[in-house]
Amino acid sequence: MEVSILNIKGEDTGRKVSLNDTIFGIEPNDHAIYLDVKQYLANQRQGTHASKGRSQLSGSTRKLGKQKGSGGARPGDIKSGVRVGGGRMFGPHPRDYHFKLNKKVKQLARKSALSYKAANNQIFVVENLVFATPKTKDFVDIINNFSRRK
């Protein structure tokens, strides 16, 4: 696959560069991309969510009502989860969401993403990306030149 070399104005210079088919020409694997994105997002999670259970609340452990005859459930102390102000039953606890993805699967995901970009002509090779002054406005103008080219 060949891609034209562009200048910073988005114009074709007439030269071409050949892209490696082992990276940019493979059959994309959607599931590998999904797993890579899923791992990235999971690794961003902090995992510090928590709620207090009945053992973490302050309060007496005295039994507040009799065992039978109330017509309802059998709540024990004031910290029971069925009482207002009691602990949360089966609430969230801090955990780590990180998981490992095999190196070859990650490489396949990156190659698949690059193959999708190459198939949709969204890869640009810029000839000489030099700025007179490092200004964001100049860089935005260059990006706009390439977006008009689509």
NORCOR-V950360 format. One record per residue. N is the residue number from 0. PSI is psi in degrees with one decimal (none if undefined). OMEGA is omega as a letter, one per 40 degrees, with the letter a starting at -180 (NA if undefined). D_LAST is the distance of its C-alpha to the last C-alpha in Angstrom with 1 decimal. Layout:
N,PSI,OMEGA,D_LAST ; N,PSI,OMEGA,D_LAST
//
This chain:
0,134.7,a,17.8 ; 1,144.2,a,16.5 ; 2,139.1,i,13.6 ; 3,145.8,i,13.1 ; 4,129.7,a,14.5 ; 5,154.8,i,12.9 ; 6,-178.7,a,15.0 ; 7,-9.9,i,14.9 ; 8,-1.2,i,13.5 ; 9,11.9,a,10.2 ; 10,147.5,a,11.9 ; 11,132.1,i,12.8 ; 12,-8.2,a,16.4 ; 13,-10.8,i,17.4 ; 14,158.2,i,18.5 ; 15,155.1,i,17.5 ; 16,142.9,a,18.6 ; 17,131.5,i,19.8 ; 18,145.0,a,19.1 ; 19,124.3,a,22.3 ; 20,-19.7,i,22.5 ; 21,-15.0,i,25.0 ; 22,-48.8,a,22.4 ; 23,-5.5,a,18.9 ; 24,18.9,a,20.3 ; 25,166.6,i,22.8 ; 26,116.8,a,23.2 ; 27,141.2,i,22.0 ; 28,105.0,a,24.9 ; 29,-36.3,a,24.2 ; 30,-35.9,i,27.7 ; 31,-39.3,i,27.5 ; 32,-42.4,i,24.4 ; 33,-45.6,a,26.4 ; 34,-37.5,a,29.4 ; 35,-42.7,i,27.6 ; 36,-40.4,i,26.1 ; 37,-41.7,i,29.5 ; 38,-40.6,i,31.4 ; 39,-46.7,a,29.2 ; 40,-37.3,i,29.8 ; 41,-37.5,a,33.5 ; 42,-17.4,i,34.1 ; 43,-18.2,a,32.9 ; 44,138.6,a,35.7 ; 45,-39.5,i,38.8 ; 46,29.0,a,41.2 ; 47,18.1,i,43.9 ; 48,142.6,a,44.5 ; 49,154.2,i,48.2 ; 50,158.0,a,50.9 ; 51,130.8,i,54.6 ; 52,-178.8,a,56.8 ; 53,-24.0,i,60.5 ; 54,-16.5,a,61.6 ; 55,-3.5,a,59.6 ; 56,153.7,i,61.0 ; 57,144.4,a,64.3 ; 58,165.4,a,67.0 ; 59,156.6,i,70.2 ; 60,14.2,i,70.5 ; 61,139.9,i,73.4 ; 62,124.7,a,73.3 ; 63,-27.2,a,72.9 ; 64,170.0,i,74.2 ; 65,161.5,a,76.4 ; 66,-40.5,a,75.1 ; 67,159.0,i,76.1 ; 68,-6.1,a,76.8 ; 69,-20.1,a,73.8 ; 70,-3.2,a,72.0 ; 71,-156.2,i,68.7 ; 72,177.9,a,67.1 ; 73,69.9,i,69.0 ; 74,141.2,i,67.4 ; 75,-96.3,a,69.1 ; 76,-177.0,a,68.6 ; 77,-18.6,a,66.6 ; 78,1.9,a,63.6 ; 79,147.6,a,63.1 ; 80,-18.5,i,59.7 ; 81,-8.2,i,61.2 ; 82,150.8,i,62.6 ; 83,130.7,a,60.8 ; 84,1.2,i,60.0 ; 85,-179.3,a,60.3 ; 86,161.1,a,58.0 ; 87,125.8,i,54.8 ; 88,130.4,i,55.3 ; 89,40.9,i,52.7 ; 90,174.2,a,50.4 ; 91,146.9,i,47.6 ; 92,151.7,a,48.5 ; 93,138.4,i,46.6 ; 94,164.7,a,44.8 ; 95,126.1,a,42.3 ; 96,-0.9,a,39.1 ; 97,142.8,i,38.0 ; 98,155.1,a,37.8 ; 99,139.9,i,37.2 ; 100,135.4,a,34.5 ; 101,147.7,a,35.3 ; 102,-40.1,a,33.6 ; 103,-31.1,i,32.4 ; 104,-40.1,i,30.8 ; 105,-41.5,i,28.9 ; 106,-40.2,i,27.7 ; 107,-38.2,i,26.7 ; 108,-43.2,a,24.7 ; 109,-41.9,i,22.8 ; 110,-37.3,i,22.2 ; 111,-41.2,i,21.2 ; 112,-41.8,i,18.5 ; 113,-34.3,i,17.2 ; 114,-39.7,i,17.4 ; 115,-43.7,i,15.3 ; 116,-41.9,a,12.5 ; 117,-37.9,a,12.9 ; 118,-29.7,a,13.1 ; 119,13.8,i,9.8 ; 120,45.0,i,8.1 ; 121,17.3,i,8.0 ; 122,126.3,a,10.6 ; 123,138.4,i,10.6 ; 124,119.6,a,13.9 ; 125,135.3,a,15.0 ; 126,-57.1,a,17.9 ; 127,93.8,a,20.1 ; 128,79.8,a,19.5 ; 129,135.9,a,22.6 ; 130,140.5,i,23.4 ; 131,-45.0,i,26.4 ; 132,142.5,a,27.2 ; 133,84.7,a,26.0 ; 134,140.0,i,24.5 ; 135,-35.3,a,22.1 ; 136,-40.6,i,20.9 ; 137,-41.0,i,19.8 ; 138,-39.2,i,17.8 ; 139,-38.6,i,16.1 ; 140,-41.0,i,15.2 ; 141,-43.0,i,13.6 ; 142,-40.1,i,11.6 ; 143,-34.5,i,10.5 ; 144,-40.0,a,9.6 ; 145,-32.9,a,7.2 ; 146,-29.3,i,5.8 ; 147,-22.8,a,5.6 ; 148,-26.0,a,3.8 ; 149,none,NA,0.0
//
